[in-house]
Amino acid sequence: MDPYGQIHRFLVGPAWDRYRGFSLRAREREVENHFRLPAARRELRSWERVLALTRHALSRVPFFVDRAAGAGLDPEQIRTYEDFCRIPALTKPDMREAGDRLLLPGLDKSDLVYGTTGGTTDSPIPLWYDKARRDIKAAEMNFYRRWWGWRPWDRTLFLWGAAMDFPKGGTLSARARARLLNRRRFLYANKLNPQVLDAYIAVINQFKPRIIQVYSNPGRILAGHILATGARMHRPHAVIATAEPCPPAFREIMAKAFRCPVYTFYGARESGYIAAECPEHRNLHVNTHSLFLEIVQNGRPIPPGRVGQVLLTDLFSFAMPFLRYRIGDMASLSETPCPCGRPGPILNFMAGRETDVFKTPDGDLVPGVSFCERVVTECRGFAQMQFIQEKPDELLVKMVKGPDYTEEDMKKLDAALHYYFAGKLTIVKQFVSDIPPEPSGKVRFCISKTE
C-alpha cells in the first residue's frame, strides 16, 4: 500500500506538470488514439507525417536543403516510398559536421530542450527539441510503461550509468523534489564490487521501489551477487532492462533474484522509445506513433526477416529533423505479427550497444556501458575512443582527436581511468586516425576479451 502514491497521482504530479508547462494528458490521449486505429489507418497516418516532415526539412533546414540540391530532389515531388529512399541516410558524422545547420533557422535555443546522443559508440552530439516533442516522448514512455504495470507515481530505482540523468544539486529543495516529486533513486552502475553491491542491496531494501530499471549488464551482476550471497531482497513489481542487449540468461538471473517479471525496451536519446516488449514477453513492438523505422542495406530497404541497418525518421522533430537517421544498430523486422495482438510492427533486435564488462585482477567488475557514458561526456575533445582489454592486467585505449581536442581532455580521460581502475590495470594509450565499425555496424566502445 502506498498512500502517498495516490496523493502524487491526483494532486502533486498534475500540479507539477501544469507548473512546468507539460501537456502530458492531452499527448497521452493522442498516443492512445493512434494505436486504437486499424493497422492500415496507422500506416497511412505515419506516411502522411513522413511526407510533412520531409518537405519541411528539405525546403527549410539548411543541411537538408543542401542535401536535396545535391541529390537533385524536389521536396514537393517526394510522394512514394521509392522517392523517399533517394534521400541519403543521416549519419552521426553528418550531424557532427553540420552543427547548427541541422536546426530550423530563426529558433531561439532558450525555447528548446537540449540533449545529446547517448555516446555508447561515439562521442555525444548536441540535440535540440521543441517542447511539443518533449511532451510526446514523455507520453509515449508512459504508454509503454503501462504495459508493464509501471505507473508515473511509482517509486523507481535506477541502476544507471548516464550521469546526465542523475538528480542535479544537493540542496534541500533538490533532495525534496527528487524524493517527493520524481520518487526516484539512482545508483551508479560504474564500479561494482562486493562491498558496493552489498550497499546497493541495503538501499533497495530501504527504499522499496515498485520498479527497478537497470542497464542489462549491471543488472545481471547485481542479481548474480544477490543469488550468490543469499541476500534477502525487497520484491519489486517489475525489473526493466535496457541500454544494451538483455539475453535470456541475464533475464533469468534477474527474474530469479528479484522474484518478479523482467521486461526490456529498445530506446535512444535521439528518439525516445523505439520498441517495447509486450507483457507476454513475446516481441518488441515498434513505436509507429512518432517513428518511421526502416531496415536497409546500402541505403535500400530489405524484406522482413533479413538483418540490416536501422534508419529512423522522427515524425515530430521539426526543430532539428531526424530524417532517415542511421542510429548505428542492426536488426530485422518480423514476417509475422505478434500473437499478443498489440499494435506495431515486430522488431527482432539483433545487435545494439555492444559493450562488455571489464575485469580488474582483484575481481572488480566495470560494466562498459556505464564507463563509456562518463568518459565520452567528460572528454569531449575526442572524436572517437575505444577501450580493449585482451589481458587481465592491461587496457588498450584507442583515441581519435577531434577538432576541439586539448590536453585538458587527456587529463580528464586519465582521471576517469584512475577513478574506474585505480592503477589496477596497465593503461596503453594509442592515437589512431580512425576506429572502423564492427560487422554489426557499431563502433564498439568497450571490448573485453578476457575470461
Salt bridges, closest charged atoms under 4 A:
ASP2 OD1 - ARG155 NH1 3.82
ASP2 OD2 - ARG183 NH1 2.82
GLU28 OE1 - ARG25 NH1 2.92
GLU30 OE1 - ARG27 NH1 3.21
GLU32 OE2 - ARG25 NH1 3.56
GLU32 OE2 - ARG146 NH2 2.85
ASP66 OD2 - ARG101 NH2 2.31
GLU82 OE2 - ARG300 NH2 2.78
ASP94 OD2 - ARG67 NH2 3.17
ASP100 OD2 - LYS109 NZ 3.07
ASP135 OD1 - ARG134 NE 2.91
GLU140 OE1 - ARG133 NH1 3.99
GLU140 OE2 - HIS289 ND1 2.69
ASP154 OD1 - ARG151 NH2 2.81
ASP154 OD2 - ARG210 NH1 2.88
ASP165 OD2 - ARG269 NH2 2.72
ASP198 OD1 - HIS225 NE2 2.74
GLU270 OE2 - LYS92 NZ 3.92
GLU277 OE2 - ARG251 NH1 3.07
GLU277 OE2 - HIS281 ND1 2.87
GLU280 OE1 - ARG342 NH1 2.90
GLU294 OE1 - ARG324 NH2 2.96
ASP314 OD1 - ARG133 NE 2.93
ASP329 OD1 - LYS442 NZ 2.91
GLU354 OE1 - ARG444 NE 3.85
ASP356 OD2 - ARG444 NH2 2.37
ASP362 OD2 - LYS424 NZ 2.96
ASP364 OD2 - LYS424 NZ 2.93
GLU378 OE2 - ARG374 NE 3.24
GLU390 OE2 - LYS449 NZ 3.22
ASP414 OD1 - LYS429 NZ 2.82
